[in-house]
Amino acid sequence: MSAPSDASVRVWHYDGTSGIRREPLMTLAGQGFALVDGEREDGPYTFEDLVAQGVIDGGPRFGHRQRPGWRVTLAEEPPAVIAARLPGVRRYGGVIDRIGLWPAAIAFTGISAVALFVLATTPAMIARMIPRSVEARMGSLMVGDFGERACNAPAGNAALKSLATRMGMKDDVDLRVVDVPMVNAVTLPGGHVVLFSGLLRQASSPDEVAGVLAHELGHVENRDVLESLVRQLGLSVVLGGLDGNVGGYTNALLSASYSRGAESRADGFAIDALARAQVSPKPTAVFFQRLSKSEIKIEGAGALLGYMASHPMSSEREQRFGASAGKTAYTPALDAAQWKALREICGNGSGKWKGSRLGF
């Protein structure tokens, strides 16, 4: 019989057959242990056969791999020589049991907030790390996808250039109008800005188009389009050269929307550009208001209200442009002849486009 010693610990024990709980001592016996209760000794058992079953009534409980129903529960703190040989204790509830429900809930909320922040900011950080040469190559492929729809009329081109100059467009930005009956515009990678003929036909003044253009130039300045592509398609697609499916990815970009932060920055850029050019921001606010209250239906293309389809405008955004108007003596973005030429840059247009929507 193994004599009880300092290398022992009191346990509660069920043998899995009788249903009677005993309170023997777990005592070291060679490389294993025995359960000693007065004149009775069970064992020896090996520590390797013990399976941690959690913490019950404040003490770690262990089962036996070969004996169903067999279990021991430590009734006190074991000596170090035994504790070192026991299998790891798996607490029911883990961290929650140790720190409490409310502290755990608060900690989980904090971790979730950090995770959401990382997910929200990661595309923006990645976008700024992509080489501009990759962005330029992507943009050239995507803008070429519009093919023969590019509009090219001498008077209209001159008016478009004049408008771009008023808005302070940089020389490395490529601006064009395409014959697509969508009431909006889009920024493509590499500094390509595309105005759709539907926007020109729906706008009631050149100042409205000036606000839209300035907004898109803000997206160019901040490289927001790459962030949108990374968020929509994933980094592997962006760096993989679009896998040859240019049309599909162009359509995906038209369907994507920018983050709220990107839209706010582009709006701020547009407001500043309009102020520098002494073009009133109020027509842009009216343009937003009109888009938010109506749905434009175009024959053969269905309902193509680009902005409202991607992310409905808030009254706060409309008010931001309206509130930016000062007492400055504003001048129209284009004169009457230039505005007429720009609106007619695509002629009558085919009015057919199977692409998707986009957000301004």
JOQUI-V961204 format. One record per backbone hydrogen bond with DSSP energy under -0.5 kcal/mol. NH is the residue of the N-H (numbers start at 1). CO is the residue of the C=O. If there is no record, write none. Layout:
# JOQUI-V961204
NH	CO
NH	CO
This chain:
# JOQUI-V961204
8	6
9	26
11	24
12	73
13	22
14	71
22	13
22	20
25	36
26	9
27	25
27	34
28	7
29	32
32	29
33	45
34	27
35	42
36	25
36	34
37	40
40	37
42	35
44	33
45	33
49	46
50	47
51	63
53	61
56	54
56	59
59	56
61	54
62	72
63	51
64	67
64	70
65	49
67	64
70	67
71	14
72	62
73	12
74	60
75	10
76	10
82	79
83	79
84	80
85	82
86	82
86	83
90	88
91	89
94	91
96	93
97	94
98	94
99	95
100	96
104	100
105	101
106	102
107	103
108	104
109	105
110	106
111	107
112	108
113	109
114	110
115	111
116	112
117	113
118	114
119	115
120	116
121	117
122	118
123	119
125	121
126	122
127	123
128	124
129	126
130	126
130	127
134	131
135	131
136	132
137	133
138	134
139	135
140	136
141	137
142	138
143	139
144	140
145	141
145	142
146	143
147	144
149	146
150	147
151	177
157	153
158	154
159	155
160	156
161	157
162	158
163	159
164	160
165	161
166	162
167	163
168	165
169	164
173	170
174	191
175	173
176	193
178	195
179	149
180	178
182	180
183	304
184	182
186	194
188	186
188	192
191	188
192	188
193	174
193	191
194	186
195	176
196	184
197	178
198	180
199	182
199	196
200	196
201	197
202	198
203	199
208	205
209	205
210	206
211	207
212	208
213	209
214	210
215	211
216	212
217	213
218	214
219	215
220	216
221	217
222	218
223	219
223	220
224	219
226	223
227	223
228	224
229	225
230	226
231	227
232	228
233	229
234	229
234	230
238	234
239	235
240	236
241	238
242	237
243	240
244	241
245	242
246	244
249	245
250	246
251	247
252	248
253	249
254	250
255	251
256	252
263	259
264	260
265	261
266	262
267	263
268	264
269	265
270	266
271	267
272	268
273	269
274	270
275	271
276	272
277	273
278	274
278	275
279	274
285	281
286	282
287	283
288	284
289	285
290	286
291	287
292	288
293	289
293	290
294	290
297	295
298	296
298	302
301	298
302	298
304	296
304	302
306	304
309	305
310	306
311	307
317	314
318	314
319	315
320	316
321	317
322	318
323	319
324	320
325	322
330	328
331	278
339	335
340	336
341	337
342	338
343	339
344	340
345	342
347	344
349	346
359	256
